[in-house]
Amino acid sequence: MKYIGWAQLVLGLWILASPWILGFAYVNMAMWSSVLVGISIAILSLWELFGEKTED
């Protein structure tokens, strides 16, 4: 199910870039919320994709 991890990464990057793409970067709270959530989603999806796999 690697495609889900890649989809999550794309979603995180979209949320990260959305203040500038959609034009609401001048609203500080909305911009920082999008940036922090986007970074969080991107980091967690990268961890899921490339993190150490354990055998259960």
C-alpha positions, 0 to 999 in steps of 0.5 A: 500500500505504498501508493497511500503513503505517496498520496499522503505526501502529495496532500501534505505538500499541497497543504503546505503550498496552498497559502501561496497557490490559493492566495491567502498567504497574507492571513497569518493564522491561516498561512501558519496553520497550513504550513505547520499541518502540511509539514507534519503530514509530509514528515509523517508520510515520509516516515511511513514510506522510508522508515525502518520496517520491522518484521512482526 
